[in-house]
Amino acid sequence: MIGNVKWFKPYAWIGGIGIRPSCWQGSVYLLVMGALLFVSSRLPLNPPLLHIIFTALLILGIAEINDITLRIPKDALDTEQITKRAIISQRNAAWFMIGTPTILLIYQIINVALARATSIDWPIVIILFGTVAVKYITYWRLRD
């Protein structure tokens, strides 16, 4: 393929392992790939041909990045650190997923109390109580 493995280094993120540029050639390579996709999406062609060109370039770009990712040495990654980051990010996402419906439910209860609304959004209530139930059932099952 076109990209050189030496231009990139492994990068651990929430979704797994990816790559990021380690020198200017890697940055230029990614910019050129992005520019090709952008330009191909703006060509003054009829839509079916435009979609074919854009899709072909997108598939080529994904194949190229996958090839580089598979060939790059991953022994430099600290897997324990990756696991810690993943656990903390999952915890923070869970807090957000609980906090947002809780705030929405409180808002709806206040609106009902002030007679601005006539009912509460029951899916939010079900989500909140279901989440609490799953948490405590899991905790209870894993206690030993």
N, C-alpha and C positions, 0 to 999 in steps of 0.2 A: 504494500500500500504506500501511500505518499508520506504520511506522518512518520517521524522518527521517534523511537521510544526514548532516546536520550533527551528529547525536548520536553519531556513530562516527568512528573514524579507522582507517586501514589498519594491519594488524598482520602481520608476516612471521613464520612459524613453519615447522617442519620440513615439514609437509604442504603448504605453499604460502602463500597470502595469505588472511587472514581479517580480521575486524573486532574492535575492542574499543571500549568506551564512552569517549567523550571528555568527557562531561558527565553530570550526575545524571540527565537524561532518558533517556540511553542505558542507564544502569544499571537504572533503574526499568523501562524497557521490557523488558530481558532478564529481570529478576526476575518481572515479570507474566507473560511468556510461559512461563517455567519453572513458575510457580505454576499457570497454567492447565493445563499438561500434568500436573502432579502431582495436582491436584484432579480432573481428568477421568479419571485412572486409578483414583481411589478412589471414584467415584460408585457408589451402591448400585443398579446396573442389571443386567439380565441380560447375560452375557458378550458375545454377539454385538453388541449395541447399544453396550456399553462400548468394545469394540474399534473399532467404526466411529467413534465420537466421538473417541477418543484418536488414531486414525490420521488423521482429518480435521484435527485440531488440529496434529498433528505435521507433516503435509504443508504446512499453511498456514504454520507457523513456519519450516520449511526454505525454502519459497518466499520468504517475507519476508526472511530472512537472505541468501539468494542475490540477491534484488533489490537489497538495500542494498549487498552486496559488489560487484556489477557496476556500480552507479552511483557508488561512492565513488572519488575521484581517487587514483590510485596513484603519481603522479609524485613524491611525497615519500619513497618507499621507496628505500633504497640497495641496488640489486641486487647490487653486488659484496659487500657485507656479508652479504646473504642467502645468496649462493653460498658464502662462507667458512663461515658457520654450518652450512649443509647438509653441506658436506664434513666438517667436524669432527664433526658429530652422526653421520654415516654411519660415520666411522672409530671413534667410541666404541661405536656399536652393533655394529660388526664385532668389536671387542675383546671385548665382552660375549658375543657369539655364539661366539667361540673359547674364551674363558676358562671359561665355564660347563661345556661338555662336557669340557674338559681337567680341570677339578677333579673332575667326576663320574667320569671315567676313572681318575684317580689314586686316588680313593676306592674304586672297584671293584677296582683292582689290589691295594690294601692289604687289602681284604676277602678276596680270593682268596689272597693270601699268608698271611694269618692263618687261613685255612681257615674263614672265616665264610660264604663264598659259593663256589659251584662253577664259575661261569662269568662272563665279562665280557659286557657289553651291546655287541654288535658294531655296532649302528647308530651308537653314539657314536664308535667307532673309524673307521667309514666316513666319517662327517661330518667328523671332524678331518683325516684323510688327504686326503679329497676337497677340503676347503677349502684346504689347503696346496698341493695339486696345481693347483687353479684359480688361486690367487695366483701361483704361479711360472710357469704357462703364460701367464697374462695379462701378467706382467712381461716375459717372454721375447719375446712377440709385440709388445709396445709399446716395446721398447728403442730402436728407431731413430726 
